[in-house]
Amino acid sequence: MVEAKNWLAESLVRRLGNGNSTFFWSYLWIGEAPLSVVFPQLFSLSNQQNSFINEFCELIGERWVWSFSWRRNLFRWEEYLVAQLSELLEPVIFSLVEDSWMWRPDPEGAFSVNSSYKLLVEEDIVVVFDQIWDSPAPSKVIAFSWQFLYNRIPTRNNLEARDLLGSDLPWECVGCVGNVESSIYLFLHCPSALMVWYEVSRWLGVVIVAPPRFLFSLKC
């Protein structure tokens, strides 16, 4: 539940307009994390913890000037943090439109099931691949696992998609009439593969059900 919440929070960001409805410290609107996370010491000292962005700056001439209110005088190292914060804020530009939410995984900023699915699958691949690299498996096995995760195995389905399968060659899995030889089918759902999986599970003393995606079995 916590992981799902973090995933959602990291994908929703604020698109800055006039700064009237975006919390300066707690919302993700600049950089890769909320400013309260990037500068926790400054956040703890701020008198403006619940203030919106537009309350931190004013237009003087043609230049926006940022100002902060602190609970006490800052130490020199804390002033250095303020300098870092100011440098981060330097390129910020305001507009007349209202602030809005933006879905970061989508180029248009609009939420879609497709973009969410792609993000989750990519995150799964990264997590699983990190685990594979840390495993004591032979390098050939690790390399093959990488090919599988990114669907680079030269199955009949992949060869056909790249116009590398001759017209006289079947696209079916060998011995499985009517079933496309894809990576998922070949290593998970083909009867021959299922026999191997069940023998391994029996040897381990566990009960398994063939997962819809190979990632599920690797994450276990």
Order of alpha helices (4+ residues) and beta strands (2+ residues): alpha-beta-alpha-alpha-beta-beta-alpha-beta-alpha-alpha-alpha-beta-beta-alpha-alpha
